[in-house]
Amino acid sequence: MNDVQLNNVEMWECWVESDPTARWKVGFPLTSLGAMSLGMVYMNIDPGQAVAVHQDSGEEVVVVLVGNVEAWIGDAHMTVGPGGTALIPAMVSHRFRNVGTELARIVGFLDSTTAAATFEEPVMPFVAEYLRNLRKILPLRSP
């Protein structure tokens, strides 16, 4: 049996330039284990910060490990504390915001290793990295 310690998961800082409150860190713990049919996302959100509005292509179960977060799932709005869970149907818009005074730690389980998230606004640094890579493979054209 393999295991991954969440404290050792590589995390990426994400943000949305048009929303100063949309800033979080994300990691994908099961990637290193070679999971075949289950995806997992691990998020850290500082107090007052949020994960931007997005939709996932698959169903997701979210568990709050530490902290208190406001969750908007479709038309529903709720506060979820430590040990609390939320079910998010596929393709339903959702967002989480840390309303506590400590770092919120959240884990989400997705029904697929290939589930894709679609955000309403471009998420950095992924958009910048995508554009840099795109410029490397597309020929530059003169005006």
C-alpha positions as CSV (number, residue, x, y, z in Angstrom):
1,M,0.0,0.0,0.0
2,N,1.2,3.5,-0.9
3,D,0.4,6.6,1.0
4,V,0.9,10.3,0.6
5,Q,1.2,12.8,3.5
6,L,-0.8,15.9,2.7
7,N,1.8,18.1,4.4
8,N,4.3,16.9,1.8
9,V,2.2,17.4,-1.4
10,E,3.6,19.8,-3.9
11,M,1.3,22.8,-4.0
12,W,0.8,25.6,-6.6
13,E,-0.4,29.1,-5.7
14,C,-3.3,30.1,-7.9
15,W,-5.0,33.4,-8.3
16,V,-7.5,35.4,-10.5
17,E,-6.1,38.8,-11.4
18,S,-9.6,40.4,-11.5
19,D,-10.5,39.3,-8.0
20,P,-8.0,40.0,-5.2
21,T,-9.8,37.6,-2.9
22,A,-9.4,34.6,-5.3
23,R,-6.1,33.2,-4.1
24,W,-5.4,29.6,-3.0
25,K,-2.9,26.8,-3.1
26,V,-3.7,23.5,-4.8
27,G,-2.0,20.1,-5.1
28,F,-3.0,16.7,-6.5
29,P,-2.0,14.0,-4.0
30,L,-3.0,10.8,-5.9
31,T,-1.1,11.7,-9.0
32,S,2.1,10.2,-7.5
33,L,0.3,7.0,-6.5
34,G,-0.9,6.2,-10.0
35,A,-4.7,6.3,-9.2
36,M,-6.7,4.9,-12.1
37,S,-10.3,6.0,-11.4
38,L,-10.3,8.5,-8.6
39,G,-9.1,12.0,-8.6
40,M,-8.1,14.0,-5.5
41,V,-7.5,17.7,-5.0
42,Y,-6.0,19.3,-1.9
43,M,-6.5,23.0,-1.3
44,N,-5.2,25.5,1.3
45,I,-7.0,28.8,1.6
46,D,-5.8,31.7,3.8
47,P,-8.3,33.6,5.9
48,G,-10.4,35.9,3.7
49,Q,-9.3,34.3,0.5
50,A,-11.3,32.0,-1.8
51,V,-11.1,29.4,-4.6
52,A,-12.6,31.0,-7.7
53,V,-15.9,30.1,-9.1
54,H,-15.6,27.0,-11.3
55,Q,-17.3,23.8,-12.5
56,D,-15.9,20.3,-12.5
57,S,-16.6,17.8,-15.3
58,G,-17.2,15.1,-12.7
59,E,-19.0,14.7,-9.4
60,E,-16.9,15.8,-6.3
61,V,-17.1,15.3,-2.6
62,V,-15.3,17.9,-0.5
63,V,-14.2,17.4,3.1
64,V,-13.1,20.4,5.2
65,L,-10.1,19.1,7.3
66,V,-9.3,22.4,9.1
67,G,-11.0,25.8,9.2
68,N,-14.4,27.1,8.3
69,V,-15.4,27.8,4.7
70,E,-18.4,29.3,3.0
71,A,-19.5,27.1,0.1
72,W,-21.6,28.2,-2.8
73,I,-22.8,25.2,-4.7
74,G,-25.2,26.2,-7.5
75,D,-27.9,28.2,-5.7
76,A,-27.1,26.8,-2.2
77,H,-24.9,28.7,0.3
78,M,-23.6,27.1,3.5
79,T,-20.8,27.2,6.0
80,V,-18.8,24.0,6.3
81,G,-16.5,23.4,9.3
82,P,-13.9,20.8,10.3
83,G,-15.1,17.3,9.3
84,G,-18.0,18.7,7.3
85,T,-18.6,17.5,3.7
86,A,-20.4,18.7,0.7
87,L,-21.5,16.9,-2.5
88,I,-21.0,18.9,-5.7
89,P,-22.8,17.5,-8.8
90,A,-20.9,17.5,-12.1
91,M,-21.0,20.9,-14.0
92,V,-22.5,22.8,-11.1
93,S,-20.8,26.1,-10.4
94,H,-19.1,26.3,-6.9
95,R,-16.8,28.4,-4.8
96,F,-15.2,28.2,-1.4
97,R,-14.1,31.1,0.9
98,N,-12.2,30.9,4.1
99,V,-14.3,32.7,6.7
100,G,-12.2,31.6,9.7
101,T,-9.0,33.0,11.3
102,E,-6.8,30.0,10.4
103,L,-5.7,28.3,7.2
104,A,-8.5,26.3,5.8
105,R,-7.4,22.8,4.5
106,I,-9.8,21.1,2.1
107,V,-9.7,17.8,0.2
108,G,-11.9,17.0,-2.7
109,F,-12.5,13.6,-4.2
110,L,-13.5,13.4,-7.9
111,D,-15.1,10.5,-9.7
112,S,-12.3,10.5,-12.4
113,T,-8.6,11.0,-12.7
114,T,-9.4,13.1,-15.9
115,A,-12.0,15.4,-14.4
116,A,-11.5,18.9,-15.7
117,A,-12.2,22.2,-13.9
118,T,-13.5,25.1,-15.9
119,F,-13.1,28.5,-14.2
120,E,-15.2,31.6,-15.0
121,E,-12.0,33.8,-15.0
122,P,-8.5,32.9,-16.1
123,V,-6.5,31.3,-13.3
124,M,-2.9,32.3,-13.0
125,P,-0.2,31.0,-13.3
126,F,-1.7,28.3,-15.4
127,V,-3.0,30.6,-18.1
128,A,0.4,32.4,-18.3
129,E,2.3,29.0,-18.5
130,Y,-0.1,27.8,-21.2
131,L,0.5,30.9,-23.3
132,R,4.3,30.6,-22.9
133,N,4.1,27.0,-24.1
134,L,1.8,27.8,-26.9
135,R,4.2,30.5,-28.2
136,K,7.0,27.8,-28.2
137,I,5.1,25.5,-30.5
138,L,3.3,28.0,-32.8
139,P,5.4,29.9,-35.4
140,L,5.6,33.6,-34.9
141,R,4.1,35.6,-37.7
142,S,5.3,38.9,-39.0
143,P,2.7,41.7,-39.3
